[in-house]
Amino acid sequence: MRSMNKIVFQVTQEGDGGYVVELCQNVREAVAGFFFDQTKPASVLFRLERDGVLVTA
């Protein structure tokens, strides 16, 4: 199986902000579980998406 250099997580931030430390730990566990029998990616990239409101009036 081919190894990956990077894996990307799309993260949607809710209005209350959330918890970054908890997110990082959950991602580490998910990556370790998914790649348990393979070479893990060299890096993990978070793409943060925030809900926003644009006032047009």
Residue pairs with C-beta under 8 A, 6 or more apart in sequence:
1 38
3 38
3 39
3 41
4 39
4 41
4 42
5 41
5 42
5 43
6 41
6 42
6 43
6 44
6 45
7 31
7 41
7 43
7 44
7 45
8 44
8 45
8 46
8 47
9 27
9 44
9 45
9 46
9 47
10 47
10 49
11 23
11 46
11 47
11 48
11 49
12 49
12 50
12 51
13 48
13 49
13 50
13 51
14 51
15 51
23 46
27 44
27 46
31 40
31 41
31 44
32 40
35 41
